[in-house]
């Protein structure tokens, strides 16, 4: 998701990664190291959602085979090598 087009706070709904915790909320921009991580991974960008969609996104991450579930598995492989 293109976080620059989201009005309001966003939340990361993926797995804990080095330097990024599940359910981290960002309001007013991302930290530099998080921006670098997002630039590196399309799957990671999908796991950043508007805060008002948190419950829906958490359900999708838990649903095997869904887009967000697949993205969560991908970022685990990408960042935990």
C-alpha positions as CSV (number, residue, x, y, z in Angstrom):
1,X,0.0,0.0,0.0
2,X,1.2,3.5,-0.8
3,X,1.3,5.0,2.7
4,X,1.8,8.5,1.3
5,X,-1.8,8.4,0.1
6,X,-3.3,7.5,3.5
7,X,-4.7,10.3,5.5
8,X,-4.2,9.6,9.2
9,X,-2.2,7.0,11.2
10,X,-1.2,3.7,9.7
11,X,-0.4,0.4,11.4
12,X,2.0,-2.5,10.5
13,X,0.1,-5.8,10.7
14,X,2.8,-8.2,9.8
15,X,5.1,-10.4,11.9
16,X,7.7,-8.9,14.2
17,X,10.9,-8.2,12.3
18,X,14.3,-6.8,13.3
19,X,13.6,-3.1,13.6
20,X,9.8,-3.3,13.2
21,X,7.2,-4.7,15.6
22,X,3.8,-6.0,14.8
23,X,1.1,-3.4,15.4
24,X,3.6,-0.5,15.3
25,X,1.5,2.7,14.6
26,X,2.9,5.6,12.6
27,X,1.4,9.0,12.5
28,X,3.1,11.8,10.6
29,X,5.5,9.7,8.7
30,X,7.8,6.7,9.0
31,X,11.1,6.3,10.8
32,X,14.1,6.3,8.3
33,X,14.9,2.6,8.8
34,X,11.3,1.7,8.3
35,X,11.1,3.7,5.1
36,X,14.2,1.8,3.9
37,X,12.6,-1.5,4.7
38,X,9.4,-0.5,2.8
39,X,11.5,0.5,-0.2
40,X,13.0,-2.9,-0.3
41,X,9.9,-5.0,0.0
42,X,6.5,-4.8,-1.9
43,X,5.1,-7.4,0.5
44,X,6.0,-5.3,3.5
45,X,4.2,-2.3,2.0
46,X,1.0,-4.3,1.7
47,X,1.2,-4.9,5.5
48,X,0.9,-1.2,6.3
49,X,-2.8,-0.3,6.5
50,X,-4.9,2.6,7.8
51,X,-5.5,2.3,11.5
52,X,-9.2,2.1,10.9
53,X,-8.7,-1.1,9.0
54,X,-6.7,-2.8,11.7
55,X,-9.3,-5.5,12.7
56,X,-10.1,-6.4,9.1
57,X,-6.4,-6.6,8.3
58,X,-5.6,-8.8,11.3
59,X,-8.3,-11.2,10.3
60,X,-6.9,-11.4,6.8
61,X,-3.3,-12.0,8.0
62,X,-4.6,-14.9,10.0
63,X,-6.6,-16.4,7.1
64,X,-4.4,-19.0,5.3
65,X,-3.9,-18.2,1.6
66,X,-5.1,-14.6,1.7
67,X,-3.0,-11.8,0.2
68,X,-1.9,-10.4,3.6
69,X,-1.2,-13.9,4.9
70,X,1.1,-14.5,1.9
71,X,2.7,-11.1,2.4
72,X,3.4,-11.9,6.0
73,X,5.1,-15.2,5.1
74,X,7.1,-13.4,2.4
75,X,8.5,-10.7,4.7
76,X,9.4,-13.3,7.3
77,X,11.5,-15.0,4.7
78,X,12.9,-11.7,3.4
79,X,13.9,-10.2,6.7
80,X,14.8,-13.1,8.9
81,X,17.6,-14.7,6.9
